[in-house]
Amino acid sequence: MNHLKNETSPYLKQHAENPVDWYPWGGEAFLKAKKENKPVFLSIGYSTCHWCHVMAHESFENNEVADILNKNFVSIKVDKEERPDIDSIYMQVCQAFTGSGGWPTSVFLTPDQTPIFAGTYYSKADFCRLANRIAQLWETQREELLTAGREIVSALSSPAAGNESVSNHLLDMAAHQFAQAFDEKNGGFGSSPKFPSPHNLLFLLSRWQTANDKQVLKMAEKTLTQMYKGGLFDHIGFGFSRYSTDDFFLVPHFEKMLYDNALLMMAYITAFHITKNELFKDVAVKTATYVLREMTDPAGGFYSAQDADSDGEEGKFYTFTYEELTALLGEKNGSNFNEYFGITKEGNFEGKNIPNLLGQETLSRETSKFIPAVLDYRKKRTQLHLDDKILTAWNGLMICAFTRMYRAVGDMVYLETAKDAYSFIEQNLMENGTLFVSFRHTRSKTPGFLDDYANTILALISLYEATLEKDYLNKALRLTEKTADNFYDGENGGFFLYGADAEQLILRPKETYDGAMPSGNSVMAYNLVKLSQITQDPKLEQQAKRQLAFMSAVAEDYPMGYSFFLLALLEYLNPPVRIVCVRKDEDAYLAKFPQNAAVRLVDSGEEPQYPIINGRTTYYVCNAKSCLPPTNNLEDVL
């Protein structure tokens, strides 16, 4: 038994019975390394990672590998989802050593956390050779190892160049880069593997609204349609997998992540709002159905992920043979079902079939009536591992998604779901205004990172926009102030990944690139713009402008990699209609506000500059730099 037995992370639990003498990240492990004069082997991954499972089975469950590690190293396991700070630093290190990165991340460190080598997945034979070589060099050429590691740390520590202005030309540059990378035949951008990156699509949709650029709308619609029709979308149980391994979205990497499904719900429901295409609404509703059924804790929070593997085989849960579906549904119905979903006797994935609609020009609801029977059969056939930890940052994104679903569809279930999830965060992941990273049976001890604060603020802004309950806005403003105090770099601009009161590591990174998820810096740019537009607070306006200037400098060379920041930039450059609603009584403000308006609700007499007129609820409406006379009838003005 190693030192992981008392950890709550599902990923660490998976390794608690390994013969490797794993430690969790912490002082005990590094103290042991210093005392015994040994280097540290750091392995970073997450519980639904396919190649993490492979390396675990090949190497970490193997006694030969365990003997090498236990004799020569102090070994540490880290769940990247619980410690994004450690993951961020050593992923940068891995990329510096090898030119690429990924999980599992395999890093060799000194006892003072300086990296001496890094890579990703290794076969058992390669890993044994590497570990033995590092152990030998530690004894014979230690100074050379240390010099290389220190040079990398020094290079990664250099602050990014600042900028004093907001760069609106980035919007045109990004649109051009997306057009250059667009796959006109299959949708998406570039070649495989294709990640959904729905914040890219949100930018394109917003760009269409502000610039009336038909090309960007075409790219977004094509990609959204193809992602749904392919196997990336689970046509039986709904929801999206993490990415496509091919160019046409047929074969996914089968794990399902909460953050992907949150952002995709936002993208599809936004596309429906803009285009009125019922397909996009249908996909958003199906994805919400999946999240409510599979990923929602009874107490209100959302789980993190479902695994790609079942019974040790990737994709087994999701694939079917032609014959088993005709046996289940009957020859006639089964044949029709198979034809519609592209299921053949030859198979489209390792002799089996991933249901898909890539061969269908028109979509029919008739065959869909058999889906519940197939879903029930699939659940009984085999099981998936569920990572049931509840992550603050990912929950913030899903709360935002459900509030947007409510505003577009009007179903109160979506709003109540979002409210319950935020209540879960307040009750289980927050103490005295401080956020924590995760919850599984109990709250983690790790204080929240920038993503936790940024995405929770985003959730609160979304809840306020959906309900106009001032409590949500006030909480968003308080968390924004706390984030600025604890994470903002007053000297160089931008927000650090971890706070001034957190464990201080060898680097204090600023994550800015919008990868699989929007970066905390991009989300904070968006939050500051939205809050400044709602409140008209000059301090917030100045903070928003500074953050946009910082991100403009970072995004200059490759703006399409910063699409959520570009959303903030679009909001800033194209400010919405501003409405102050001075309500006469509790129920008097229930007007149909435009979704893109910045609305602030005040009570009669609360702010003297906004008096009630004619003894009735009064609306003050401003557009760009001009304001209209106050009115009691908002519909007339709109």
C-alpha positions in Angstrom: 0.0 0.0 0.0 1.4 3.4 -1.0 0.6 6.9 0.4 -2.5 7.5 -1.7 -5.0 5.5 0.3 -6.6 8.5 2.0 -6.9 10.7 -1.1 -10.3 11.6 -2.5 -9.4 12.2 -6.1 -10.6 9.3 -8.3 -7.4 9.5 -10.3 -5.2 9.1 -7.2 -7.5 6.3 -5.9 -6.9 4.4 -9.1 -3.2 4.2 -8.2 -3.6 3.5 -4.5 -2.8 -0.2 -4.9 0.1 0.2 -7.3 3.5 -1.3 -6.1 5.0 2.1 -6.8 5.3 3.9 -3.5 3.3 7.0 -4.6 3.0 10.1 -2.6 0.5 12.9 -3.1 2.1 16.3 -3.9 3.2 17.9 -0.6 6.0 18.6 1.8 6.3 15.0 3.0 7.4 13.8 -0.4 9.9 16.6 -1.1 11.3 16.3 2.4 12.0 12.6 1.9 13.7 13.4 -1.5 16.0 15.9 0.2 16.8 13.7 3.1 17.6 10.7 0.9 19.2 12.8 -1.8 17.0 11.4 -4.5 15.3 13.0 -7.6 11.5 13.1 -7.8 9.4 11.3 -10.5 6.2 13.3 -11.0 3.3 11.7 -12.9 0.3 13.9 -13.9 -2.9 12.7 -15.3 -6.7 12.4 -14.7 -9.1 9.6 -14.1 -10.7 9.3 -17.6 -7.5 9.6 -19.6 -7.0 6.5 -21.9 -3.3 6.7 -22.2 -2.9 7.3 -18.4 -4.7 3.9 -18.0 -2.4 2.3 -20.5 0.8 3.6 -18.8 -0.6 2.6 -15.4 -1.3 -1.0 -16.6 2.0 -1.4 -18.4 4.3 0.3 -16.0 2.9 1.5 -12.6 1.3 -1.9 -11.9 4.5 -3.7 -12.8 6.9 -4.8 -10.1 10.0 -4.3 -12.3 9.1 -0.6 -12.9 8.1 -0.2 -9.2 11.5 -1.5 -8.1 13.3 1.1 -10.3 11.2 3.9 -9.0 11.2 2.9 -5.4 14.9 2.4 -5.3 16.0 5.6 -7.2 13.2 8.2 -6.9 10.5 9.6 -4.7 7.4 9.2 -6.8 4.5 11.7 -6.8 1.0 11.4 -8.4 -1.0 14.5 -9.3 -4.6 14.8 -10.6 -4.3 17.6 -13.1 -7.9 18.6 -12.5 -7.4 19.2 -8.8 -4.0 20.9 -9.3 -4.0 22.9 -12.5 -1.2 25.0 -11.2 1.2 22.1 -11.1 -0.1 20.8 -14.4 0.3 24.2 -16.1 3.9 24.6 -15.0 5.1 21.1 -15.8 3.2 21.0 -19.1 5.2 24.1 -20.1 8.3 22.3 -19.0 7.4 19.2 -21.0 6.8 21.3 -24.1 10.1 23.1 -23.6 12.0 19.7 -23.4 10.2 17.8 -26.2 8.2 20.4 -28.3 4.9 18.8 -27.4 2.8 17.8 -24.4 -0.1 15.7 -23.2 -1.2 13.3 -20.5 0.1 11.3 -18.8 2.8 13.9 -18.2 6.1 12.3 -16.9 8.5 14.7 -15.2 11.8 14.2 -13.3 12.6 16.8 -10.7 15.1 17.8 -8.1 14.0 17.8 -4.5 13.5 21.6 -4.8 11.1 21.1 -7.8 13.4 22.1 -10.6 12.7 20.0 -13.7 15.6 17.9 -15.1 13.6 16.0 -17.8 10.0 15.7 -19.0 7.9 13.7 -21.5 4.5 12.1 -21.8 3.5 8.5 -22.3 6.3 5.9 -22.4 6.0 2.2 -23.0 7.3 0.0 -20.2 10.6 -0.7 -21.9 11.2 2.9 -22.8 10.3 4.1 -19.3 12.6 1.6 -17.7 15.5 2.8 -19.9 14.7 6.4 -19.2 14.3 6.1 -15.4 17.6 4.1 -15.2 19.4 6.7 -17.3 18.1 9.6 -15.2 19.1 7.8 -12.0 22.6 7.2 -13.5 23.0 10.9 -14.6 21.8 12.0 -11.1 24.9 10.3 -9.7 27.4 11.1 -12.4 26.4 14.3 -14.2 24.1 16.1 -11.8 25.3 19.6 -12.5 24.5 19.2 -16.2 21.0 18.1 -15.4 20.5 21.0 -13.1 21.9 23.6 -15.6 19.4 22.5 -18.3 16.5 22.6 -15.9 17.4 26.0 -14.5 17.7 27.4 -18.0 14.2 26.2 -18.9 12.7 27.7 -15.7 14.5 31.0 -16.3 13.1 31.2 -19.8 9.6 30.4 -18.7 9.8 33.0 -15.9 10.3 35.9 -18.3 7.3 38.2 -18.2 5.3 38.8 -21.4 5.5 42.2 -23.0 2.8 44.6 -22.1 0.5 46.7 -24.2 -1.1 50.0 -23.6 -3.9 49.8 -26.1 -6.8 47.6 -27.1 -6.2 46.1 -30.6 -9.4 45.8 -32.6 -7.5 44.6 -35.8 -7.2 41.2 -34.0 -10.9 40.5 -34.9 -10.2 40.7 -38.7 -7.0 38.7 -38.3 -8.7 36.0 -36.4 -11.6 35.7 -38.9 -9.0 35.4 -41.7 -7.1 32.7 -39.8 -10.2 30.7 -39.1 -11.1 31.0 -42.8 -7.6 29.7 -43.8 -7.9 26.7 -41.4 -11.5 25.9 -42.2 -12.3 22.4 -43.6 -15.1 23.2 -46.1 -15.9 19.5 -46.7 -16.0 18.2 -43.2 -16.4 21.3 -41.0 -14.0 22.1 -38.2 -10.5 23.6 -38.5 -7.3 22.0 -39.5 -6.9 18.3 -39.7 -7.3 15.5 -37.1 -7.4 15.3 -34.2 -10.2 17.8 -34.2 -11.3 19.3 -30.9 -14.7 21.0 -30.7 -13.3 24.2 -29.2 -16.8 25.6 -29.0 -15.5 29.0 -27.9 -14.1 29.4 -31.4 -17.7 28.9 -32.7 -19.1 31.4 -30.1 -16.6 34.0 -31.5 -17.6 33.3 -35.1 -21.3 33.5 -34.2 -20.7 36.8 -32.3 -18.6 38.1 -35.2 -21.6 37.4 -37.6 -23.9 39.4 -35.3 -21.6 42.4 -35.2 -20.0 42.4 -38.7 -22.6 40.6 -40.8 -19.8 38.4 -42.2 -21.5 35.5 -44.0 -18.3 33.5 -44.2 -18.0 33.2 -40.4 -21.6 32.2 -40.1 -21.1 29.5 -42.8 -18.1 28.1 -40.9 -19.9 28.0 -37.6 -23.1 26.4 -39.1 -21.1 23.7 -41.0 -19.0 22.8 -38.0 -21.9 22.6 -35.6 -23.9 20.4 -38.1 -21.0 18.0 -38.8 -20.0 17.6 -35.1 -23.6 16.6 -34.4 -24.0 14.2 -37.3 -20.7 12.4 -36.6 -19.8 10.0 -33.8 -18.4 12.9 -31.7 -22.1 13.3 -30.6 -23.5 10.2 -28.8 -26.7 9.6 -30.7 -27.9 7.0 -28.2 -27.3 8.7 -24.8 -26.6 12.2 -26.1 -23.7 14.5 -25.1 -20.3 15.0 -26.8 -17.0 13.2 -26.5 -13.8 15.0 -26.1 -12.4 15.2 -29.7 -12.5 13.5 -33.1 -9.6 11.3 -34.1 -10.4 11.8 -37.8 -11.1 14.7 -40.1 -14.9 14.1 -40.4 -16.0 13.7 -36.7 -16.8 10.0 -37.0 -14.4 8.4 -34.5 -14.1 10.2 -31.2 -11.8 9.8 -28.3 -14.8 8.5 -26.3 -14.3 10.2 -22.9 -17.0 12.9 -22.1 -15.9 16.0 -20.2 -18.3 18.4 -18.4 -16.6 21.5 -19.7 -16.9 20.4 -23.4 -20.6 19.8 -23.0 -21.1 23.1 -21.2 -19.4 25.1 -23.9 -21.1 23.1 -26.7 -24.5 23.8 -25.1 -23.7 27.5 -25.2 -22.6 27.3 -28.8 -25.6 25.3 -30.1 -28.2 27.4 -28.2 -26.5 30.6 -29.4 -26.6 29.3 -33.0 -30.3 28.6 -32.6 -30.9 32.1 -31.2 -29.2 33.6 -34.2 -30.3 31.4 -37.0 -33.6 29.9 -35.7 -32.5 26.5 -37.0 -34.4 24.0 -34.9 -31.6 21.4 -35.3 -29.3 23.5 -33.1 -31.9 23.8 -30.4 -32.5 20.1 -30.6 -28.8 19.3 -30.1 -28.6 21.7 -27.1 -31.6 20.2 -25.5 -30.3 16.7 -26.0 -27.0 17.6 -24.5 -28.7 19.2 -21.5 -30.8 16.0 -21.1 -27.6 14.0 -21.0 -26.1 16.3 -18.3 -29.2 16.1 -16.2 -29.4 12.4 -16.5 -25.8 11.3 -16.2 -23.7 14.2 -14.8 -25.8 15.9 -12.1 -25.3 15.1 -8.4 -28.6 14.9 -6.4 -27.2 17.8 -4.3 -26.9 20.1 -7.3 -23.3 20.0 -8.5 -22.1 18.5 -11.8 -19.7 15.6 -12.1 -16.5 15.9 -14.1 -16.2 13.2 -16.7 -17.1 9.8 -18.0 -14.3 7.4 -19.1 -13.4 6.4 -22.7 -12.8 2.8 -21.5 -15.1 0.1 -20.2 -13.9 -3.4 -19.4 -10.4 -2.2 -20.3 -11.4 -1.5 -23.9 -11.7 2.0 -25.4 -15.1 2.7 -26.9 -16.7 -0.6 -26.0 -19.6 1.1 -24.2 -20.6 3.1 -27.3 -20.2 0.7 -30.2 -22.5 -1.9 -31.6 -22.6 -4.8 -34.1 -25.2 -4.9 -36.8 -26.5 -8.2 -35.5 -27.0 -7.2 -31.9 -29.3 -4.3 -32.9 -31.5 -6.4 -35.2 -31.7 -8.9 -32.4 -32.7 -6.2 -30.0 -35.2 -4.3 -32.2 -36.4 -7.0 -34.6 -35.2 -7.6 -38.1 -37.3 -4.8 -39.8 -37.0 -2.1 -37.1 -33.3 -3.0 -36.5 -32.5 -2.9 -40.2 -34.1 0.6 -40.5 -32.3 1.8 -37.4 -29.0 0.5 -38.6 -29.4 2.1 -42.0 -30.3 5.4 -40.5 -27.4 5.5 -38.1 -24.8 4.2 -40.6 -24.4 0.8 -38.9 -23.1 -1.9 -41.2 -22.1 -5.6 -40.9 -18.5 -4.6 -41.7 -18.4 -1.9 -39.1 -16.8 1.6 -39.0 -14.6 1.2 -35.9 -12.5 -1.9 -35.3 -15.2 -4.3 -36.6 -18.0 -2.6 -34.7 -20.1 0.5 -35.3 -20.3 4.1 -34.0 -23.8 5.3 -34.6 -23.7 8.5 -36.8 -25.7 10.5 -39.3 -22.9 11.5 -41.7 -24.6 9.7 -44.5 -28.0 11.4 -44.0 -28.9 14.5 -45.9 -32.2 14.9 -44.1 -32.8 14.0 -40.4 -35.8 12.0 -39.4 -37.5 11.7 -36.0 -39.1 8.4 -36.9 -36.1 6.1 -36.2 -35.4 8.1 -33.0 -38.3 6.3 -31.2 -36.1 3.2 -30.8 -33.3 5.1 -29.0 -34.7 4.5 -25.5 -34.6 0.8 -26.0 -31.0 0.9 -27.3 -30.0 3.2 -24.5 -31.4 0.8 -21.9 -29.7 -2.2 -23.6 -26.4 -0.3 -23.7 -26.5 0.5 -19.9 -27.1 -3.1 -19.0 -24.4 -4.4 -21.4 -21.4 -2.8 -19.7 -20.5 0.1 -17.4 -18.5 3.3 -17.7 -16.3 4.8 -15.0 -17.7 8.1 -13.7 -15.3 10.7 -12.3 -17.7 12.1 -9.7 -15.6 14.8 -8.3 -17.3 18.2 -8.6 -14.9 20.9 -9.9 -15.7 24.6 -9.3 -14.4 25.9 -12.6 -16.2 23.4 -14.7 -19.4 23.8 -12.7 -19.2 27.6 -13.4 -19.3 26.9 -17.2 -22.2 24.5 -16.9 -24.2 27.0 -14.8 -23.7 29.6 -17.5 -24.8 27.0 -20.1 -28.0 26.2 -18.3 -28.9 29.9 -17.8 -28.4 30.5 -21.5 -30.6 27.5 -22.2 -33.3 28.9 -20.0 -33.2 32.3 -21.7 -33.4 30.8 -25.2 -36.0 28.0 -24.5 -37.8 29.3 -21.4 -37.8 25.9 -19.6 -37.7 26.6 -15.8 -35.9 23.3 -15.2 -32.8 24.8 -16.7 -32.9 27.9 -14.5 -33.6 25.8 -11.4 -30.7 23.5 -12.3 -28.3 26.5 -12.6 -29.5 27.9 -9.3 -29.1 24.6 -7.5 -25.6 24.2 -8.9 -24.6 27.6 -7.7 -26.0 26.9 -4.3 -23.9 23.7 -4.2 -20.8 25.9 -4.9 -21.7 28.3 -2.1 -22.4 25.5 0.4 -19.6 23.1 -0.4 -16.9 24.9 -2.3 -16.7 28.3 -0.7 -15.8 29.5 2.8 -15.8 33.2 3.9 -15.7 34.2 0.2 -12.8 31.9 -0.7 -13.4 29.3 -3.4 -11.9 25.8 -3.3 -11.1 23.6 -6.3 -13.1 20.4 -5.9 -15.6 18.4 -3.8 -15.8 14.6 -3.5 -17.3 13.4 -0.3 -15.6 16.4 1.3 -14.2 19.7 0.1 -10.6 19.7 -1.1 -8.0 21.6 0.8 -6.7 23.4 -2.3 -7.8 27.0 -2.6 -9.3 28.0 -5.9 -7.3 29.0 -8.9 -8.0 31.8 -11.4 -10.3 29.5 -13.5 -12.4 28.8 -10.4 -13.0 32.5 -9.7 -13.4 33.5 -13.3 -15.9 30.9 -14.2 -17.8 31.3 -11.0 -18.1 35.1 -11.7 -19.2 34.2 -15.3 -21.9 31.9 -13.7 -23.1 34.7 -11.4 -23.3 37.2 -14.3 -25.3 34.7 -16.3 -27.7 34.0 -13.3 -28.1 37.8 -12.9 -28.9 38.3 -16.6 -31.5 35.4 -16.4 -33.2 36.5 -13.2 -32.3 40.2 -12.5 -31.8 39.1 -8.9 -29.4 41.7 -7.5 -27.9 39.3 -5.1 -26.2 37.5 -8.0 -24.7 40.7 -9.3 -23.5 41.8 -5.9 -21.8 38.4 -5.4 -20.2 38.7 -8.8 -18.8 42.1 -7.9 -17.4 40.9 -4.6 -15.7 37.9 -6.2 -14.3 40.1 -8.9 -12.7 42.4 -6.3 -11.3 39.4 -4.5 -9.9 38.0 -7.7 -8.2 41.4 -8.5 -6.7 41.5 -5.0 -5.3 38.0 -5.0 -4.5 37.2 -8.7 -3.8 40.4 -10.6 -0.3 41.3 -11.7 -0.2 45.1 -11.0 3.2 45.4 -12.6 2.9 43.6 -15.9 -0.9 43.2 -16.3 -3.0 40.0 -16.5 -4.0 37.5 -13.8 -1.8 34.8 -12.4 -3.0 31.2 -12.4 -2.8 30.9 -8.6 -3.2 33.5 -5.9 -0.8 35.3 -3.7 -2.1 33.2 -0.7 -1.6 29.8 -2.4 1.4 27.5 -2.4 4.2 29.2 -4.3 5.8 27.0 -6.9 8.9 27.4 -9.1 6.9 29.5 -11.5 3.8 31.7 -11.2 2.3 31.3 -14.6 -0.4 33.3 -16.4 -2.6 31.1 -18.7 -3.9 33.1 -21.6 -4.3 30.7 -24.5 -7.8 29.3 -25.1 -7.2 25.6 -25.5 -9.9 23.0 -24.8 -11.3 25.5 -22.3 -11.1 29.3 -22.3 -8.3 30.6 -20.1 -8.9 32.4 -16.9 -7.5 35.6 -18.3 -9.9 35.4 -21.3 -12.9 34.8 -19.1 -11.8 37.6 -16.7 -11.6 40.0 -19.7 -15.2 39.0 -20.6 -16.4 39.3 -17.0 -14.9 42.8 -16.6 -16.4 44.0 -19.8 -19.9 42.6 -18.9 -19.8 44.0 -15.3 -18.6 47.4 -16.5 -21.5 47.6 -19.0 -24.1 46.5 -16.5 -22.9 48.8 -13.6 -21.3 51.7 -15.6 -18.7 51.7 -12.8 -15.6 53.7 -14.1 -13.2 51.6 -12.0 -14.5 48.4 -13.7 -14.3 50.1 -17.1 -10.7 50.9 -16.5 -9.9 47.3 -15.3 -11.6 45.9 -18.4 -9.6 48.2 -20.7 -6.3 47.2 -19.0 -7.2 43.5 -19.3 -8.1 43.8 -22.9 -4.9 45.7 -23.6 -2.9 42.9 -21.9 -4.6 40.2 -23.8 -4.3 42.2 -27.1 -0.5 42.0 -26.7 -0.5 38.3 -25.9 -2.9 37.4 -28.8 -1.1 39.5 -31.5 0.7 36.7 -33.2 -2.1 34.1 -33.3 -5.5 35.7 -32.4 -7.6 32.7 -33.4 -6.0 30.9 -30.4 -7.7 33.5 -28.0 -11.3 33.3 -29.1 -12.9 33.8 -25.8 -10.9 36.9 -25.3 -12.1 38.0 -28.8 -15.7 37.6 -27.5 -14.8 40.1 -24.8 -13.3 42.4 -27.3 -16.4 42.2 -29.5 -18.5 43.1 -26.5 -16.3 46.0 -25.7 -16.2 47.4 -29.2 -19.9 46.9 -29.8 -21.5 47.8 -26.5 -25.1 46.6 -26.0 -28.2 48.7 -25.3 -28.0 49.7 -21.6 -31.3 49.6 -19.7 -31.8 50.8 -16.1 -35.1 49.4 -14.9 -36.4 51.4 -11.8 -39.2 49.2 -10.6 -42.2 50.4 -8.7 -42.9 47.1 -7.0 -41.5 43.5 -7.0 -43.4 42.3 -10.1 -43.3 45.4 -12.2 -40.0 44.7 -14.1 -41.0 41.5 -15.9 -40.6 43.1 -19.3 -39.1 41.1 -22.2 -35.6 42.4 -22.2 -33.4 41.8 -25.2 -30.9 39.0 -24.6 -28.0 41.2 -25.7 -29.0 44.2 -23.5 -27.0 45.2 -20.3 -29.8 45.5 -17.8 -29.6 46.9 -14.3 -32.5 46.6 -11.9 -32.9 49.2 -9.1 -35.7 49.8 -6.7 -37.6 53.1 -6.5 -35.6 55.7 -4.6 -32.5 53.5 -4.5 -30.5 55.8 -6.9 -31.7 59.5 -7.0 -30.4 60.0 -10.6 -33.0 57.5 -11.8 -36.4 58.8 -10.5 -39.7 57.0 -11.0 -42.0 58.9 -13.5 -45.8 58.8 -13.5 -45.7 56.6 -10.4 -45.0 53.5 -12.5 -41.9 51.3 -13.3 -39.6 53.5 -15.4 -37.0 52.5 -18.0 -33.9 54.5 -18.8 -32.4 53.3 -22.2 -29.1 54.3 -23.7 -27.6 53.2 -26.9 -23.9 53.9 -27.7 -23.4 57.5 -26.6 -27.0 58.7 -26.6 -29.8 58.2 -24.1 -33.6 58.3 -24.8 -36.1 60.0 -22.5 -37.3 57.8 -19.6 -40.4 55.8 -20.4 -42.9 53.6 -18.7 -43.3 51.4 -21.8 -40.1 49.5 -22.7 -41.7 47.8 -25.7 -42.3 51.1 -27.5 -38.7 52.0 -27.1 -37.3 48.7 -28.2 
